[in-house]
């Protein structure tokens, strides 16, 4: 699992997705992950780009100022 989408591996096909989700079960059991799910991406100019708005927003990080909310405490 990676924090930046450009560091992610793009899975090709339903078998690869199933294998990745099956592998994630041990990390879910350890509370390292909560609810992994696949989403569609495109490769544009060598960069991974989510094709749906929800994942595009998530890939960019928090939608609030870094000096507000929980993340302000860790700065």
N, CA, C and O of each residue as an XYZ file, in Angstrom:
300
protein
N       0.848     -1.175      0.000
C       0.000      0.000      0.000
C       0.886      1.227      0.000
O       1.915      1.262      0.675
N       0.488      2.225     -0.751
C       1.293      3.441     -0.905
C       0.458      4.675     -0.571
O      -0.772      4.635     -0.613
N       1.134      5.760     -0.241
C       0.436      6.998      0.086
C       0.197      7.876     -1.137
O      -0.743      8.670     -1.150
N       1.025      7.746     -2.155
C       0.898      8.553     -3.361
C       0.471      7.661     -4.522
O       1.036      6.585     -4.720
N      -0.508      8.096     -5.277
C      -1.041      7.256     -6.360
C       0.019      6.951     -7.421
O      -0.022      5.889     -8.042
N       0.956      7.859     -7.634
C       2.003      7.597     -8.633
C       2.941      6.467     -8.218
O       3.694      5.954     -9.046
N       2.903      6.075     -6.946
C       3.713      4.960     -6.459
C       2.975      3.625     -6.537
O       3.542      2.576     -6.231
N       1.718      3.669     -6.944
C       0.880      2.469     -6.972
C       1.176      1.601     -8.186
O       1.716      2.064     -9.191
N       0.813      0.348     -8.069
C       0.872     -0.576     -9.201
C      -0.505     -0.608     -9.843
O      -1.520     -0.642     -9.147
N      -0.541     -0.597    -11.151
C      -1.804     -0.706    -11.872
C      -2.020     -2.183    -12.186
O      -1.171     -2.832    -12.798
N      -3.160     -2.700    -11.761
C      -3.477     -4.109    -11.967
C      -4.209     -4.277    -13.281
O      -5.057     -3.463    -13.643
N      -3.875     -5.336    -13.990
C      -4.464     -5.565    -15.308
C      -5.354     -6.793    -15.282
O      -4.871     -7.925    -15.294
N      -6.644     -6.562    -15.248
C      -7.592     -7.661    -15.353
C      -8.164     -8.096    -14.023
O      -7.598     -7.837    -12.961
N      -9.309     -8.769    -14.108
C     -10.027     -9.174    -12.902
C      -9.268    -10.181    -12.039
O      -9.432    -10.181    -10.818
N      -8.449    -11.031    -12.636
C      -7.692    -12.004    -11.847
C      -6.660    -11.305    -10.963
O      -6.473    -11.683     -9.806
N      -5.993    -10.289    -11.506
C      -4.996     -9.538    -10.732
C      -5.667     -8.754     -9.602
O      -5.130     -8.661     -8.498
N      -6.837     -8.195     -9.884
C      -7.580     -7.460     -8.856
C      -8.000     -8.411     -7.740
O      -7.844     -8.092     -6.562
N      -8.530     -9.573     -8.103
C      -8.955    -10.557     -7.100
C      -7.771    -10.995     -6.253
O      -7.900    -11.097     -5.033
N      -6.635    -11.253     -6.858
C      -5.446    -11.667     -6.108
C      -5.012    -10.576     -5.128
O      -4.645    -10.876     -3.992
N      -5.050     -9.318     -5.556
C      -4.656     -8.216     -4.680
C      -5.628     -8.079     -3.511
O      -5.206     -7.875     -2.373
N      -6.925     -8.190     -3.787
C      -7.909     -8.088     -2.707
C      -7.818     -9.280     -1.751
O      -8.001     -9.123     -0.544
N      -7.540    -10.454     -2.279
C      -7.341    -11.627     -1.421
C      -6.118    -11.422     -0.532
O      -6.147    -11.744      0.656
N      -5.061    -10.894     -1.100
C      -3.830    -10.624     -0.350
C      -4.054     -9.566      0.734
O      -3.406     -9.594      1.780
N      -4.963     -8.647      0.480
C      -5.234     -7.567      1.436
C      -5.906     -8.068      2.709
O      -5.903     -7.369      3.722
N      -6.472     -9.252      2.675
C      -7.212     -9.749      3.836
C      -6.351     -9.804      5.097
O      -6.856     -9.543      6.188
N      -5.072    -10.135      4.975
C      -4.218    -10.199      6.165
C      -3.988     -8.803      6.751
O      -3.877     -8.652      7.968
N      -3.916     -7.785      5.888
C      -3.758     -6.417      6.377
C      -5.055     -5.884      6.978
O      -5.020     -5.069      7.900
N      -6.181     -6.331      6.472
C      -7.474     -5.962      7.063
C      -7.570     -6.568      8.463
O      -8.006     -5.903      9.403
N      -7.166     -7.818      8.596
C      -7.223     -8.497      9.894
C      -6.346     -7.800     10.936
O      -6.651     -7.840     12.128
N      -5.256     -7.161     10.494
C      -4.354     -6.448     11.409
C      -4.758     -4.987     11.596
O      -4.039     -4.218     12.235
N      -5.917     -4.600     11.035
C      -6.402     -3.214     11.095
C      -5.448     -2.228     10.428
O      -5.421     -1.049     10.781
N      -4.676     -2.705      9.475
C      -3.807     -1.834      8.686
C      -4.607     -1.189      7.561
O      -4.339     -0.055      7.163
N      -5.583     -1.922      7.057
C      -6.498     -1.446      6.016
C      -7.920     -1.593      6.533
O      -8.198     -2.408      7.413
N      -8.808     -0.794      5.974
C     -10.199     -0.875      6.394
C     -11.053     -1.521      5.318
O     -11.658     -2.566      5.555
N     -11.111     -0.918      4.144
C     -12.013     -1.421      3.112
C     -11.429     -1.159      1.725
O     -11.904     -0.277      1.010
N     -10.404     -1.921      1.341
C      -9.820     -1.686      0.018
C     -10.806     -2.032     -1.090
O     -11.609     -2.956     -0.962
N     -10.729     -1.279     -2.171
C     -11.599     -1.544     -3.316
C     -10.868     -1.113     -4.586
O     -10.071     -0.175     -4.554
N     -11.131     -1.783     -5.689
C     -10.499     -1.398     -6.953
C     -11.219     -0.202     -7.573
O     -12.415     -0.003     -7.357
N     -10.481      0.586     -8.342
C     -11.105      1.652     -9.134
C     -10.336      1.820    -10.426
O      -9.154      1.489    -10.515
N     -11.024      2.339    -11.421
C     -10.445      2.481    -12.752
C      -9.497      3.670    -12.811
O      -9.743      4.719    -12.215
N      -8.409      3.478    -13.544
C      -7.440      4.547    -13.759
C      -7.047      4.582    -15.231
O      -7.278      3.634    -15.982
N      -6.453      5.689    -15.613
C      -5.853      5.830    -16.936
C      -4.400      6.243    -16.721
O      -4.050      6.798    -15.679
N      -3.580      5.973    -17.691
C      -2.194      6.430    -17.649
C      -2.094      7.592    -18.626
O      -2.263      7.408    -19.831
N      -1.819      8.784    -18.113
C      -1.711      9.998    -18.920
C      -0.332     10.601    -18.717
O       0.028     10.997    -17.609
N       0.438     10.666    -19.802
C       1.800     11.211    -19.750
C       2.623     10.515    -18.672
O       3.407     11.150    -17.967
N       2.434      9.196    -18.553
C       3.211      8.420    -17.601
C       2.726      8.507    -16.164
O       3.370      7.954    -15.272
N       1.610      9.185    -15.910
C       1.076      9.342    -14.555
C      -0.247      8.598    -14.433
O      -1.037      8.535    -15.375
N      -0.465      8.040    -13.254
C      -1.706      7.334    -12.973
C      -2.783      8.361    -12.635
O      -2.601      9.196    -11.749
N      -3.905      8.293    -13.349
C      -4.991      9.250    -13.153
C      -6.300      8.492    -12.934
O      -6.732      7.747    -13.813
N      -6.936      8.671    -11.775
C      -8.248      8.052    -11.571
C      -9.246      8.580    -12.602
O      -9.198      9.750    -12.983
N     -10.147      7.709    -13.046
C     -11.113      8.114    -14.066
C     -12.421      8.633    -13.480
O     -13.259      9.152    -14.217
N     -12.611      8.502    -12.164
C     -13.819      9.001    -11.509
C     -13.451     10.088    -10.500
O     -12.382     10.045     -9.892
N     -14.329     11.040    -10.333
C     -14.078     12.201     -9.482
C     -13.766     11.822     -8.041
O     -12.850     12.387     -7.444
N     -14.501     10.886     -7.474
C     -14.286     10.506     -6.069
C     -12.838     10.098     -5.817
O     -12.214     10.575     -4.870
N     -12.304      9.219     -6.658
C     -10.936      8.755     -6.474
C      -9.920      9.840     -6.830
O      -8.840      9.895     -6.241
N     -10.260     10.698     -7.785
C      -9.360     11.812     -8.125
C      -9.198     12.734     -6.922
O      -8.089     13.184     -6.633
N     -10.285     13.017     -6.223
C     -10.216     13.854     -5.023
C      -9.403     13.149     -3.945
O      -8.545     13.768     -3.317
N      -9.656     11.883     -3.727
C      -8.920     11.124     -2.709
C      -7.431     11.060     -3.029
O      -6.603     11.104     -2.119
N      -7.084     10.960     -4.292
C      -5.676     10.879     -4.681
C      -4.923     12.164     -4.380
O      -3.706     12.146     -4.194
N      -5.639     13.276     -4.331
C      -5.001     14.560     -4.050
C      -4.809     14.823     -2.562
O      -4.084     15.746     -2.190
N      -5.442     14.032     -1.710
C      -5.289     14.210     -0.269
C      -6.430     14.993      0.332
O      -7.469     15.171     -0.303
N      -6.245     15.470      1.574
C      -7.332     16.164      2.268
C      -7.849     17.358      1.461
O      -7.097     18.031      0.757
N      -9.146     17.594      1.585
C      -9.755     18.702      0.863
C      -9.932     19.924      1.757
O     -10.710     20.828      1.453
N      -9.201     19.932      2.855
C      -9.225     21.085      3.764
C      -7.807     21.634      3.886
O      -6.846     20.984      3.473
N      -7.684     22.803      4.441
C      -6.358     23.368      4.679
C      -5.607     22.493      5.682
O      -6.211     21.967      6.617
N      -4.317     22.337      5.499
C      -3.529     21.482      6.383
C      -3.443     22.030      7.803
O      -3.077     21.295      8.721
N      -3.774     23.307      8.004
C      -3.717     23.868      9.346
C      -5.063     23.797     10.063
O      -5.236     24.412     11.115
N      -6.010     23.058      9.506
C      -7.323     22.842     10.124
C      -7.519     21.364     10.369
O      -6.954     20.537      9.653
N      -8.304     21.019     11.362
C      -8.679     19.631     11.588
C      -7.583     18.795     12.202
O      -6.597     19.319     12.720
N      -7.766     17.475     12.137
C      -6.863     16.520     12.780
C      -5.434     16.624     12.282
O      -4.493     16.464     13.059
N      -5.260     16.890     10.996
C      -3.909     16.913     10.435
C      -3.085     18.074     10.981
O      -1.858     18.038     10.890
N      -3.715     19.103     11.545
C      -2.980     20.255     12.099
C      -2.155     19.841     13.303
O      -1.105     20.428     13.563
N      -2.606     18.853     14.032
C      -1.910     18.413     15.248
C      -0.590     17.709     14.946
O       0.282     17.654     15.813
N      -0.426     17.182     13.764
C       0.781     16.417     13.441
C       1.807     17.242     12.683
O       2.855     16.719     12.304
N       1.533     18.496     12.458
C       2.461     19.328     11.703
C       3.587     19.812     12.542
O       4.459     20.529     12.050
